[in-house]
């Protein structure tokens, strides 16, 4: 059995609800025959990190190291790992394990994020009861199937947000077959939305960006939107009614806003939730019958989708707009994200030495 090189992993963990993390270390699971050990260079901050450490999505298993947008170098690999070598630059997204069996209803159809045996990158548990810990750390051990080579044309510092944010918005576009000429709307020009604009445009779609003020208009157009709609302007909203084939909702909109979204859709249009609104959603059945609009959602991308996301991003030069922080300033970065001041993703950088 191959031994890992880092047998006590130092990181930054949340120990109680809030937006503060503190130094903490843990002993990782033994390196399995299909696992890799990764020395982390960069880790992105995702909205899910904040929801988790603030305990907004159910009970959080403190202490927890969050972070599921990880980029680093393979430093050890299990004896059965053939597709990766020590020194390879890889990325890890929101998932680190699934059964990947052909008789699995989820894995056999590229829905491995829904596998009954799935393990997410943090706040999730392996079959042996061990808790997975994430990327605000010096290292991580994961199933090698969930460590993806970063294309050489992508600067590593820009890769972390592609591992979750990019994959989250690109996955439903792939599954639904967004193509040239489709009319695609993006609600929320933030961490997810600014990437969604780029992917939809690269697929050949006509992209309409929706935001509650005009201060992101210029940047939305630069990113590839063909039209910008200020949702506080009634005339601009009237101009898009019954005009969209797809609407990707990337911000945590209020549940009552979805009635307005339906009015933007053409017949058989699809509204795709990529963020969770607070509270329950309430609709009249007649809204769907008379508009023939569908409302659906999307989680994250599985192995094949993530590979395609990286390949497509490299081919079309799709990159996030980021703010960089040293890992030791993680609390400053979390506060800035929580305050909504970031444009548009934060990337934490570990020092070049082996210690945090």
N, C-alpha and C positions, 0 to 999 in steps of 0.2 A: 504493500500500500504506500502510495506517495504521500509524504508529509508536506504540509503547507509551510511557507516561510515566515508567515506572521501569525503567531499563535495567541496573541492578545491584540485585538484591534481597538485602536483608540479613535474616538469620534466625538460627536456632539449630540447629546440626547436630550429629549424632552422628558421631564420626570413628573410633570403635573400639567393640568390645562393652562394654556397661555401661549405666548409667542416667544418664549425664551428657552434656549437650549444651553446645556452646559457640558463641559468635558466629562467623558464617561468611557469606560472600556468594557469589552466583553470577550469571552473565549468563543471563537467560531466553531461551527460544526466541523468534524473531521472532513478532510477533502475526499469526496467520493471519486470513484473511477471515471465518472463522466463530468466531473466538476472542473472549474478553473478558479484560480485565485488571482485577483486583479488588484494591482496597486493603483489607487484612484488618483487621477490628475485633476479632473474637473467634475463638478456635480451641480446640476441645475436646481433651481427652486421652482416647484410647481405649486399651483393652488391647493392641490391635494395635501401637500406637506402641512400647510397651515390649517386646513380643515381637521387634519389628524391630530396635530399637537394641541389644538384648541378644543379637541374632543367634540367636534360638531357633527361627526358622522358616526355616532354610536360610541361605545366604550373603547377607549384607547389603551392598549397594553403597555403602560409605562413600566420602566424606561424604554423609550423607542428612539432609534436613530432613523429619521426619515430621509427622503431623497431617492427618487427613482429615475433620474436623468444622469446616468453615470458614464464617464469616459476615463479609461485608464489603460495600463499595460498588463498583459498576462505575465505573471511572474512564476506561476506553477500550474501544471495541468495534470489531471488524473490520467491513469495509464491507458484508458480507452478513448481519450480525446485525440482525434486525428486531424480535425479541420482547423485547429488553432495551434500556434506555437508560442513559446515564451518570447516576449518582446512585441507580440502583435498588439496593435492599438484597437481596442474594442469598446463598444458601448453596451450598456444595460438599461433596459427600460423598466416598465412598471411591473413586470412579471419575471420570476426567476425559476419557475418549475411548472411542468404539467406532465401528465402520464405519457402523452404522445402515442398512445396505442391506436391501432387501426380499428379496433372495436369500440373506441370511445366516441360517443355521439358528437362530442364537441371537437376533439382533436382531429378526428378523421375528416372534418370539413373546414379546417382552418379557423375554428372558433376556440382555440386552446385557452384564451382568457376565461372561458366558461367551463373549463374542465373541472369535474368534481374534485380532482386532486391538485388543483392549481395552488400555487404559492405566489403571492404578490411580494414585491421587493421589500416591503416593511409592513409591520402590524399584521403579519400573516404567519401561520405556523406550518412547519413541515409535519409529515406523518409521525415522526418520532417525538413531536411536541416542542421541538426547538423553534424559537421565534426568529423570523428573518429580520435582519437589520439593514438599513439602507446606506445611502451614499454620502452623508455628511460625516465622512470618516476617511481613514488612510487606506483602507482596503475593504474588499468584499469577496465572498466566495459564492458562486452561483453555478447552476447547471450550465454546461458549455453551450447547450442549444439556445440559451438566452443571452449569450455574449456574441455580439455582432461586429464583424470587422468594419471599421470606419473607412470609407473610400479615401484614397490618398488626396483627392482634390478638395476635400472638406477640411478646413482648418479645425483642429481638435477642439479649440475653445468654443466654436460655434456648434459643435455636434450635440452637446447634452440636451438642449431643448427639442431636438429632432427625435430623441428617443421616446419621449412621451407626448409633448405638445404637438410635434409634427405628425407623429403616427396617429394620434387621436383624431386629428382633422382629416388626414389623408385616407384613413381606413374606410370611412363610410363613402367617400368619393369613389374609391376603387370598387367597393362592393355594389354600389348603386350604378356604376358605369357612367359617371359624369364625363361628358365628351364635348368635342368642339361644337359650339353653337348653343349649348345649354345655357339657360339663364339662372345664375346662381346668386343667391343672397347670403351675406355673412353678417350676423348680428353680433356686435361687440368687437371693437377693434383693439384687442389687447393681446395677451400672451398667446392665446389660441387663434384669435381672429386675424392677426397680422400674418400668420402662417397660412391660414385657410385661404386668404386672398391669393397668395402666391401659388399655392397648389392648384386652385381652381383655374386661375389664369393660365398656368402652364398646361393644363388639360385642354385648353382652348375655349373655355367657357367665357361668357359675358358676365362680369362680376359686379354686383351692386353691394356696396359697403354701407351698413347702417350703424349710426352712432347717435347718442343723445345730444351731441353738440358738434359744431363744425370745426373744432380745433384739431381734429384728426383727418380732415378732408384731404389736405395736400399730401400727407404721407400715405393715405389709403390709395390715392391715385398713382403715386410713385410706385407703390407695391404691386400695382396691376389692376386695381378696380377701374371699371369703365364708367362707373357712376357712383356718386356719394349721396346718401340721403340722411339729412338731419331729422331724426325722429320727433323733434320738437316743432318741426315746421309742417303744418297741415298740407300746404300745397305740394311740398316735396313728397309727402306720404301718398297723396292722391295720385301722383304721377306713376306710382309703382303698383297700384292695385291690379290684381289678377294678371301679374306679369312674370312670375317666377316659376321655374321648374323645381328648384331645390332651395331650401333655406336652412343654413347651418347656424344654430344658435349656440354661440360660444361663451356667452356671459350668463351669469345667474339671474336671468330675468324674473320678474314677478310672475306668478302663475296666471294672473289676469291679463298679462300682455299677449298671451298666445291667441286670444280672440282677434287681436289686431293682426298678428302674424298670418293667420288664416286668410285674411282679406288681401294679402299681398300675393297669394298663390294662384297660379293658373289651375285649370281642371287637372286632376290627378297629380298635382304637385306634392312634394314631400318635405315636411318639416322635420329636421333631425336635431334632437337634443344632444349637446355635447357638454352641457353643464347642468347642474341640479338646481331647479328653482326651489325656493323655500315653500314649505307647505304643500297642500294637495292642489291638484289642478282640477278645474271644473269646466265642463263643456256641455252644451246642448247637443244631443245626437244629430239634430237637424243641421248643425253647422258642417258636419262631415258629409251628410247625405246630399245636401244641396251644393256643396263645393267640390265634392269628390276628392278632398284633400286628405292625405295620410300624415299621421303624426307618429314618429318613431324615434329611436335613440341608438346610440352606439357607445360601446365601452372603450376598449383600447384595441390595438392591433396585435394579432398573433405573430408567430415566427415569420411566416411568409410575407405578411403585410409589412412587418418591420423591415425586412430585407428590401422589399420594393420601395419603401419610403426612403431608405438611404440611397438606393440606386437612383431613384427619380430626383431626389434632392441634389445629388451630385451632378446629374445630367443637366438639370435646369438651373443650377446655381441658386437653389432656394436655401436661404440662411435666415436665422432669427436675428432680430435686433436685440442686443444684449447690453447689460450693465455688469461689470466684473467686480467681484469682491474677493479678498483673501479669505480662506476658510475661517481664520480666527476672527473675522468680522461678521460671522454668520448672523449674529443677533441684530446687527445694524441692517443687514440685508433683509432679514425677515420682517423687521419693523417697516422698512420701506415698501416691501411687497404688500404687507397688510394694510398700509395706508393708501395703496393704489397709486403710488408715485412712480412706479417702474415703467419704463418703455424699453422692451416689453417683457423680457425675461432676464432673470439674474443667473449668472454662472459663478459658482464658488470655485476658487483655485487653491489647491493644496500647494504647500511649499515644495521645492524640488528635493529637499532632504526627506528621509524616511519617517520623520516624526511630524506630528501635527503642530 
